[in-house]
Amino acid sequence: MDTKIKQDIGALRIDGQRLWSSLMELARVGATDKGGVCRLALTELDRQGRDLVTRWAREAGMSVTVDKIGNTFMRRPGRNNSLPPVMTGSHIDTQPTGGKFDGNYGVLAGLEVVRTLNDHDIRTEAPIEVAFWTNEEGSRFVPVMMGSGVFAKAFSLEHAYAATDAEGLSVRDELARIGYLGAEEPGDHPVGSYFETHIEQGPVLEDHDKTIGVVSGVLGIRWYDCTVTGMEAHAGPTPMHLRRDALQVATSLMQQVVACAGRHPPHGRGTVGQVCVFPNSRNVIPGRVTFSIDLRNATDALCDAMDADIREVAARLAESSGLSISIEQVSAYPAQSFHPECMAAIGHAAERLGYSPMKIVSGAGHDAVYLARLARTGMIFIPCKDGISHNESESATPEHVAAGCNVLLQTMLAQAVLAG
């Protein structure tokens, strides 16, 4: 590629107002009274959102392919269509009280990249594709990140099809009902490299006054159910030294979950989000407490260390209290690092564009986690107000939305090998 073409490409910018308008129009599908979005996977509203996005893709000259789990691939051809595509994307399903940007931004940023290339009549050597993945949120069906997980063979298509919602409706039947039960075998679709643009869903970028997050990877996650068993007894007649109070021991262990994260810095996370007390009566000493434990860290080795740490603490508490403590792991997601070359490309693009980048880790899961098993993968974060996400008040500025998309544009163009 000669220097003049490089200069012309480097001067390209997306249409920020067009991208913002598309985000606001998609947000009207499933809009809530509080300004958010409720568009659960494989509902009628999801179908309307999918139809809108694929219509925009076709209007931009893209072809549309749907696989058997409903993953949808929108393709802009290149000069050499035998090359695997440079792909971007995310998801358009939301939480029950979701916002306008989570997932949706990544899909529509990809569409804006294509629209910008069309505006300037730029052809890439490799094809460009924009994907949206089925049921990333996992609000209606589990597992989470279902479509990308099936695509990456993390679990089987049959396992996903068998999942049902609270009313007993299955994934397969709902895909067929909304018209997105495709023919392509998941995973057969080639991917050359993959980039995902996303709001941070946390407060770090805003706290550091940075515009672009260059995501190094996603934290590994371990979920547990913990049960502390004592003996329920009358709160009045039972002296303090004779009690077998499950809640007091459970509370000590809950505090240690948080302390455990502090013992494994800088990316250790420890959370207790769910607690059940039995018999949950005002004047009865609790006889059993069950609670969740969520441990996260940047590598699987560090997750293993946190696992050993909290089990050792639990064993000491059980011995000193005489109460039974069981910890059962119920789910685990491995840590995932992103490709160094993709990270470098994102950082260089941000710097050339005059934005302030910083290296950051993601504490939440994304479809990019599974795509990273198949292809060179990178993620771009932009700030969200107060770090709030999975909430109807989720918010990002038009300036940050445009900045992230400009970085995506330049990064994808570098990967797509522009033809002279």
Secondary structure as GFF3:
##gff-version 3
##sequence-region A 1 420
A	DSSP	alpha_helix	3	10	.	.	.	ID=ss1
A	DSSP	alpha_helix	16	27	.	.	.	ID=ss2
A	DSSP	alpha_helix	44	59	.	.	.	ID=ss3
A	DSSP	beta_strand	63	66	.	.	.	ID=ss4
A	DSSP	beta_strand	72	76	.	.	.	ID=ss5
A	DSSP	beta_strand	86	90	.	.	.	ID=ss6
A	DSSP	alpha_helix	104	119	.	.	.	ID=ss7
A	DSSP	beta_strand	128	132	.	.	.	ID=ss8
A	DSSP	alpha_helix	146	151	.	.	.	ID=ss9
A	DSSP	alpha_helix	157	162	.	.	.	ID=ss10
A	DSSP	alpha_helix	171	178	.	.	.	ID=ss11
A	DSSP	beta_strand	193	199	.	.	.	ID=ss12
A	DSSP	alpha_helix	204	208	.	.	.	ID=ss13
A	DSSP	beta_strand	212	218	.	.	.	ID=ss14
A	DSSP	beta_strand	220	229	.	.	.	ID=ss15
A	DSSP	beta_strand	233	234	.	.	.	ID=ss16
A	DSSP	three_ten_helix	240	242	.	.	.	ID=ss17
A	DSSP	alpha_helix	246	262	.	.	.	ID=ss18
A	DSSP	beta_strand	269	271	.	.	.	ID=ss19
A	DSSP	beta_strand	275	278	.	.	.	ID=ss20
A	DSSP	beta_strand	284	285	.	.	.	ID=ss21
A	DSSP	beta_strand	288	297	.	.	.	ID=ss22
A	DSSP	alpha_helix	300	321	.	.	.	ID=ss23
A	DSSP	beta_strand	324	333	.	.	.	ID=ss24
A	DSSP	beta_strand	336	337	.	.	.	ID=ss25
A	DSSP	alpha_helix	340	352	.	.	.	ID=ss26
A	DSSP	beta_strand	357	362	.	.	.	ID=ss27
A	DSSP	alpha_helix	367	371	.	.	.	ID=ss28
A	DSSP	beta_strand	376	382	.	.	.	ID=ss29
A	DSSP	three_ten_helix	385	387	.	.	.	ID=ss30
A	DSSP	alpha_helix	398	416	.	.	.	ID=ss31
###
